[in-house]
Amino acid sequence: MTLPPMPQPDTHCLDDDTGKDVWSHSADQMRAYAEQAVAAERERCAAICDARSADHWRAYSDKSSPHFCDARFEAFSDEAEECATLIRGDNVALSRHARPQEG
């Protein structure tokens, strides 16, 4: 995983140990950075599914391919496309549908 670059610190404070003025990252700034990192990794994973979907679709639709009009390859393409869609989606909402509701 490649992390996005860290933002410039936005909080000025006094380091009690050294007695020097220092800059640090605020909690809000670090939360935003974490959201960026997660979004970038999610997109990287979804792009793998996109590439796999395209490969299967090419095999299905290329008349010179041994898999031309092979319904399995059309299904493989659809499944990989769905995988990308789910990765890009709201995982909280997806997990609510996957588990039975309590109460």
Secondary structure, 3 states (H helix, E strand, C coil): CCCCCCCCCCEEEEECCCCEEEEECCHHHHHHHHHHHHHHHHHHHHHHHHHHHHHHHHHHHCCCCCCCCCHHHHHHHHHHHHHHHHHHCCHHHHHHHHCCCCC
